[in-house]
Amino acid sequence: MRRDARGREAGGPQVSEAPSLKGAAVGRRIGIGLMYGLWKPRVLGAWKVPASGPVILAVNHSHNIDGPMVMGTAPRPLHFLIKKEAYVGPLGPFLEGIGQVKVDRGGPDRTAIGRALGVLDNGGALGIFPEGSRGEGDFASLRAGLAYFAVRSGAPIVPVAVLGSGDTPGRVVKGLPALKSRVDVVFGSAFDAGDGSGRRTRTALDEATVRIQDRLTAHLADAKRLTGR
C-alpha cells in the first residue's frame, strides 16, 4: 500500500479533527436524562461493551429515538454517524457540539470517514446504523461501511438491538413511542470482523460484511428471545 510522507495511505480519507469527546460525554448525559425521563429503558448486557479502547457499536434502526436511546443507555460516550439531512436549523450546531459525525450518504464522504477513523484512533466509541437508514431494524441489508471501519481500525464490534421503540405510537407526540413505555436495549458480545490476515481488499471487506451480518442477525434473534419481543 503506497503511503504519503506522514505514513497515511495515499488516496485515503481526509485527515480532519476528531469529534469532541467532551461533547459526546455531554450528549450522553443529555441522553440519559431524556431517555429515562420520557421512557422506561431496560438495558441488558451493557457490561459487554469494552470499558476502554476503540469499539464500534452496530445498532439496528427502526425508529427515530434509536440513536438517542443508545446514547443514553451505553456505558460510554458515543460518536454516531448521522445523515447530513438531520443537521437542520439549530439541531446542526447541537449535534456538532455533542460530538456526532455528519455524513453525506450520497457518495464517499472522505471528511466523515476521516473523522470516524479519528474517533477510533483516539480510543473512542463509534456508533453506526449499518442498515444505513431506518427500516425494519432487522439487519437484513448491511452497507459495507461498517466492515470498512472495523477492518481498517481493528476495533471490535458490539451488536446492539433496540426493541420496542416503534411498538406503541404516542398520542402526545406523534412519531415517538408512547411516554413511559418500555424500550429494551440489548448489548451483545464484542467480536472482530476481520479474518486475522490484515487484508483490506474488496474481497476481504465483502467477506467481513457477511460475517458481521451473521453475527448481528444472530444477536437480534437472541435479544428477541431474551426480552420476549
C-alpha positions in Angstrom: 0.0 0.0 0.0 1.5 3.3 -1.1 1.8 5.9 1.7 2.5 9.6 1.9 5.2 11.4 3.8 3.2 11.2 7.1 2.6 7.5 6.8 -1.0 7.7 5.7 -2.4 5.6 2.9 -2.2 7.6 -0.3 -5.6 8.4 -1.5 -7.1 7.6 1.9 -9.7 9.7 3.7 -9.1 13.3 4.6 -7.4 13.8 8.0 -9.7 16.1 10.0 -10.2 17.0 13.6 -11.8 14.2 15.5 -15.2 14.9 17.2 -15.1 16.2 20.7 -15.0 13.5 23.4 -16.2 16.1 26.0 -19.1 16.9 23.7 -20.0 13.2 23.4 -19.9 13.0 27.2 -22.3 15.9 27.4 -24.5 14.2 24.8 -24.6 11.0 26.9 -25.7 12.9 30.0 -28.5 14.6 27.9 -29.5 11.2 26.5 -29.7 9.7 30.0 -31.9 12.5 31.2 -34.3 12.4 28.2 -34.5 8.6 27.7 -35.0 7.7 31.3 -37.2 10.7 31.8 -39.6 10.1 28.9 -39.5 6.3 28.6 -38.6 3.2 30.6 -35.4 1.7 29.1 -34.5 -1.8 30.1 -30.8 -2.3 29.5 -29.3 -5.7 29.2 -25.6 -6.7 28.6 -24.1 -3.2 28.9 -21.2 -4.8 30.7 -20.2 -6.4 27.4 -19.1 -3.1 26.0 -15.3 -2.8 26.4 -14.6 -0.2 29.1 -11.8 1.4 27.1 -10.2 1.4 23.7 -11.7 1.7 20.3 -15.0 0.0 19.7 -17.9 0.2 17.2 -21.5 -0.2 18.3 -23.6 -1.5 15.5 -27.3 -0.7 16.1 -30.4 -1.8 14.4 -32.6 1.1 13.2 -36.3 1.2 13.0 -37.2 4.4 14.9 -36.1 8.0 15.4 -35.2 7.5 19.0 -32.9 4.5 18.5 -29.7 6.7 18.4 -30.6 8.8 21.4 -31.7 5.7 23.3 -28.4 4.0 22.8 -26.5 7.2 23.6 -28.4 7.4 26.9 -28.0 3.7 27.8 -24.5 2.8 26.6 -21.8 2.8 29.3 -19.5 5.1 27.3 -19.9 8.3 25.3 -20.7 7.7 21.7 -20.0 9.4 18.4 -22.7 8.4 16.0 -22.5 8.7 12.2 -25.6 10.8 11.4 -27.0 11.7 8.0 -26.5 15.3 7.0 -30.2 15.7 6.4 -30.6 15.7 10.2 -28.4 18.8 10.6 -31.2 21.3 10.0 -31.5 24.6 11.8 -30.4 24.7 15.5 -30.1 20.9 15.5 -27.0 21.0 13.3 -24.8 23.0 15.8 -26.2 20.9 18.6 -25.2 17.6 17.0 -21.8 19.0 16.2 -21.4 20.2 19.8 -22.2 16.8 21.3 -19.5 15.1 19.2 -21.6 13.5 16.5 -20.3 12.9 12.9 -22.2 14.3 9.9 -22.1 12.1 6.9 -23.3 12.6 3.3 -24.8 9.3 2.2 -24.9 10.4 -1.5 -21.3 9.2 -2.0 -18.0 8.5 -0.3 -17.7 11.3 2.3 -14.0 11.4 2.9 -14.3 14.0 5.7 -16.8 11.9 7.6 -14.7 8.8 7.1 -11.6 10.6 8.4 -13.5 11.9 11.5 -14.9 8.5 12.3 -11.5 6.9 12.0 -10.2 9.7 14.2 -12.7 8.6 16.9 -11.3 5.0 16.8 -7.7 6.1 16.5 -8.2 8.1 19.8 -9.7 5.0 21.5 -13.3 6.2 21.3 -16.6 4.5 20.7 -18.3 4.9 17.3 -22.0 4.3 16.8 -23.2 3.1 13.4 -26.5 2.1 11.9 -25.2 -0.5 9.5 -28.5 -0.6 7.6 -27.9 3.0 6.5 -31.4 4.3 7.3 -34.5 3.5 9.2 -36.2 0.3 8.0 -37.3 -2.9 9.5 -34.5 -2.9 12.0 -33.6 -6.5 11.2 -30.0 -6.1 9.9 -31.3 -7.6 6.6 -29.4 -5.1 4.4 -25.9 -4.0 5.5 -23.8 -1.4 3.9 -20.1 -2.0 3.5 -19.1 1.0 5.7 -19.2 -1.0 9.0 -16.9 -3.6 7.6 -14.5 -0.9 6.4 -14.3 0.9 9.7 -13.9 -2.4 11.6 -11.2 -3.9 9.3 -9.4 -0.6 8.8 -9.2 0.3 12.5 -9.1 -3.2 14.0 -11.8 -2.1 16.5 -14.2 -4.8 17.8 -17.9 -4.6 17.0 -20.6 -4.8 19.7 -24.0 -5.6 18.3 -26.9 -3.6 19.8 -30.6 -4.4 19.5 -33.2 -1.7 20.3 -36.6 -3.3 20.6 -40.0 -1.8 21.3 -39.2 1.7 20.1 -41.9 1.5 17.4 -44.4 -0.8 19.1 -46.7 1.8 20.7 -47.1 5.2 18.9 -47.5 8.0 21.3 -50.6 10.2 21.4 -49.0 13.3 22.8 -46.2 13.5 20.2 -46.8 11.6 17.0 -43.8 9.7 15.7 -42.5 9.0 19.1 -43.2 5.9 21.3 -45.8 6.4 24.0 -44.5 8.2 27.0 -43.2 5.9 29.8 -43.4 2.8 27.5 -40.7 0.2 27.8 -37.9 0.1 25.3 -35.3 -2.8 25.5 -31.7 -2.1 24.7 -29.7 -5.3 24.4 -25.9 -5.2 24.0 -24.1 -8.3 22.6 -20.6 -9.7 22.9 -17.8 -7.9 21.1 -16.3 -9.6 18.1 -13.7 -9.0 15.4 -14.9 -8.5 11.9 -11.6 -9.4 10.1 -10.2 -12.8 9.5 -6.9 -12.1 11.2 -5.0 -11.6 7.9 -5.0 -7.8 8.0 -6.3 -7.8 4.4 -8.2 -4.7 3.3 -9.1 -5.7 -0.2 -12.6 -5.6 -1.6 -12.9 -9.3 -1.2 -11.8 -9.1 2.4 -14.4 -6.4 3.1 -17.2 -8.4 1.4 -16.3 -11.5 3.5 -16.2 -9.3 6.6 -19.7 -7.9 5.8 -21.0 -11.5 5.6 -19.5 -12.4 8.9 -20.8 -9.2 10.5 -24.4 -9.7 9.2 -24.4 -13.3 10.5 -23.4 -12.1 14.0 -25.8 -9.1 14.1 -28.7 -11.2 12.9 -28.0 -13.9 15.5 -27.8 -11.2 18.2 -31.1 -9.7 17.2 -32.8 -13.1 17.4 -31.2 -13.8 20.8 -32.3 -10.4 22.0 -35.9 -11.0 20.9 -35.9 -14.4 22.7 -34.4 -12.8 25.8 -36.9 -9.9 26.0 -39.9 -11.8 24.7 -40.4 -9.2 21.9 
